[in-house]
């Protein structure tokens, strides 16, 4: 059984970029920063597809790695996406992958964490380590505008209830 949920995207390496022919084709350099095969990334891709169309939305990809989720969001109609990662190599990877996919003009890039992100977003996707999701809830939750959505991934299912409580109580609190 494949643990990754199905999603409509076709993820291609740069060596097969010539095969990319549709909006749901993503050309991403497979690296330590995410090539779309990890179950948490596949889950986020499936959730993004389920939220489509993202027409005109501003998206935050927190812990962006390769930028695959931000690129997918733009392909699903988002007006823009901000890729944020603490690792400078990941920021460079997201920038390169945005250019490979022809969406560089719709992507912003920031090296930092949740406390460094300016403004609020219609959709926040955070595919990061589970403890970080819990510890950073006071800074991540307010990044979604009132009525906005949070897609949180990277935590074992057994922690889902605790994660939900962390974020339900933080949505109305100001960022610190």
N, C-alpha and C positions, 0 to 999 in steps of 0.2 A: 504494500500500500504506500502510495506517495504521500508524505506528510505535508507537502506544500499544496495549498488550495489552488484550484485552477484560476487563471486570469487570462484575459484576452491578448496580452502582449506577447510579441515574439522578440526575445532578447538575442541580439547578434553581436559577435565580437567584431572589432574594427576590420579584421581580415575578410569579413563577409558583408561589409557595409554596402557593397554594390547590390546586394540582394534586398536591401531595405526598400520597400515600395509603398508602405502604407503608414497611416498615422499611428498605428499601434506597434510599429517596428521600432525598437529601441537599440541603438548601437552603443554598447558600453564595453569599455575595457574591463575584463574580469580581473579583479585584483583583490587585495585585502580590504578594499573599500566597498565591496559589494557588486556582484555581477548579476543579481536578480534570482539566484538559485537558492539562497538561504530561506528556510521556511518563514522567518519573520518578514523578510523582504517580499516574498511571494504573497504572504498574507496582506501586506500593505498594498501591493499592486492590485490584488483582488478587491480590497475595500475601496480603493480609489476608483476602480472601474465601476463598482456598485454605486458610488456617489455621483458618477457622471450623469449629465454634463456638468462641468465645473465652470461654465460660462462666466467669464469676467472676474472670477475669484482671485484673491491674493492668497498664496499658499506659502507656508513656512515648512521647510524640510530640515528638521532639527536632528543633527547627527547624520548629515547628508551623505557622508562617504562619497561614493561615486556620483551622486546626484541623480540616480536612477528614478527615485520617487518624484523629485521635482520635475524632471524631464517628462515623466509619465503624466503628471498633473497638467503641465502645459499642453501636452498632446491631447488631453481630455478637455481642453478648453479654458484652463486657467489663464488669466491675463498675465500673471507673473508668479514667480516662485523665488524665494530667498533660500539659498543653500547655506547652512551654518554647520560648521564642524570645528572642533578644537585642534584637529591635526592639519597643519599647513599642507601636507601632501594630499590629504583628502580634498581640501579646498581646490588645489590645482587639478586633481582628478575630475572633480565636478565641473570645473570650468572647461576642461578639455572635452569631456563627454557632452556638455551642452553644445559646444561648437560642432562636434561630430554629428549631432542630431539636428542642427540647424535652428536651435532654440536659444542660442547664446544671448540674444537681445531681450529675451523674456526672463532670464535668470540673473539674480544677484548673488553675490558670494561674500561670506563673512567668516573670518576665523574667530571663533569664540564659543561661548556657551549661551544658555538661555538668558542670563543676566545681561548679555551684550546686545540682545536683539531689540531694535527700535520698533515701536508701534505694535499694532495688533493685526491679526490675519483672519480671513474667512475660514481657513482650514489650516490646522497645525498637524503635521505628521511627525511623530517622534519615534523613530525606530532605533532605540538605544538600549543599553543594558538596564535590566529591571531595577536594580538598586538606584540607578540614576533617575529613573522615572519616579520612584518614591521620594528620593531625597530632594529632587528639584521641582516637585509638584508646585510649591509656592511661586516659582518663577515660570514654569511652563504653562500652567493653566491660564493665567491672565493674558497670555500671548494670543489666545483665541478671542476675537471680538465678542461682545454679547450676542448670543445667538449663533456664534461660530461653532465649528466642530473640531474635536480632538480625535486623532487616530494615534493610539499609543500601542507600541509593540516592542517586545523584547523581554517580557516578564513571563515566567512560568504560569500556566493556567491556574494553579492552586492559589496564586496571589491576586487573582482578578478582583475579588471582592474588596480586598484592602486597597488595591489601586483605585478602584471606583470611589471608595470613601475619601481617599486622599484628594482626588480631583473634584468630587462633588462639593466638598467644603471649601476648596480653593477658588472655584470659579467666580465667586463674588468678592473675594478678598483682593485688595490692591497688591501689586507686585512689590517685593521688598528689595 
